[in-house]
Amino acid sequence: MELFSSPAAQVIVAIIPIVGIVFGGTLIFFFLLWNHRQTMLQIRNGTYKPANFDLPVFSLLAGMLLTCVGFVLTILFICIDGISLSLLGGVIPLAVGLGFLLFHHFYRP
């Protein structure tokens, strides 16, 4: 049994991810553009201070978030479809999250 039997519903369900990707890409583009302009103005005015990026904390946070999300999605996709290609939607973030956690564990500055 198909969840969305109406052709209009199928079109709407297919358009939602496309709109989300386009909106997200546009948002990221303008964020990068405005951040670049702000940095260039700060350099020109002599007020630029490089950001102090904490790589171990970032890898820990990203690893924990991706591992948790990937674990939940993996369990969900196993329950819905069993072992199939849709399982990659959960296994990929799980593997990336575990990679971040391993990096955090073994990283020595």
C-alpha positions in Angstrom: 0.0 0.0 0.0 1.4 3.4 -1.0 1.3 6.1 1.6 0.6 8.9 -0.8 -1.7 7.7 -3.6 -2.7 11.1 -5.0 -0.4 12.4 -7.7 -0.6 15.9 -6.2 0.6 14.6 -2.8 3.5 12.8 -4.5 4.6 16.0 -6.2 4.4 18.0 -3.0 6.4 15.4 -1.1 9.0 15.4 -3.9 9.3 19.2 -3.9 9.8 19.7 -0.1 13.4 18.4 0.0 14.3 20.4 -3.1 13.0 23.6 -1.6 14.8 22.9 1.6 18.1 22.3 -0.2 17.8 25.4 -2.3 16.8 27.5 0.8 19.7 26.1 2.8 22.2 26.6 0.0 21.1 30.2 -0.4 21.3 30.9 3.3 24.8 29.4 3.5 25.9 31.4 0.4 24.8 34.7 1.9 26.3 33.9 5.3 29.6 33.2 3.7 29.4 36.3 1.6 28.5 38.7 4.4 31.1 37.1 6.7 33.8 37.6 4.1 32.8 41.2 3.7 32.9 41.8 7.4 36.3 40.2 7.7 37.7 42.3 4.8 36.3 45.5 6.4 37.9 44.5 9.8 41.2 43.9 8.1 41.0 47.3 6.3 40.2 49.1 9.6 42.9 47.2 11.5 40.4 45.7 14.0 40.6 42.1 12.8 41.4 39.4 15.4 41.5 35.8 14.1 38.9 33.5 15.7 40.2 30.9 18.2 38.7 27.7 16.9 38.8 24.8 19.4 39.1 21.7 17.2 38.8 19.1 20.1 35.6 20.6 21.4 34.1 20.8 17.9 35.0 17.2 17.1 33.5 16.1 20.4 30.2 18.0 19.9 29.8 17.1 16.2 30.7 13.4 17.0 28.1 13.2 19.8 25.4 14.8 17.8 26.0 12.8 14.6 26.4 9.5 16.5 23.1 10.0 18.3 21.2 11.1 15.2 22.8 8.3 13.1 22.0 5.7 15.7 18.3 6.7 15.9 18.0 6.9 12.1 19.7 3.5 11.7 17.3 1.9 14.2 14.3 3.6 12.5 15.3 2.5 9.0 15.9 -1.1 10.2 12.4 -1.1 11.7 10.8 0.3 8.6 12.6 -1.3 5.7 14.9 -3.9 7.2 18.4 -4.2 5.6 18.2 -2.1 2.5 19.8 0.9 0.8 17.7 3.3 2.8 19.7 2.1 5.8 22.6 4.3 4.5 20.6 7.3 5.6 21.4 6.3 9.2 24.6 4.5 8.9 26.5 7.4 7.2 25.9 9.9 9.9 26.6 7.2 12.5 30.0 6.4 10.9 30.9 10.1 10.5 30.0 10.7 14.2 32.1 7.8 15.3 34.9 9.1 13.2 34.7 12.5 14.9 34.7 10.8 18.3 37.7 8.7 17.4 39.5 11.9 16.2 38.7 13.6 19.5 40.0 10.6 21.5 43.3 10.3 19.6 44.0 14.0 18.8 46.9 15.4 20.7 47.8 19.0 20.0 
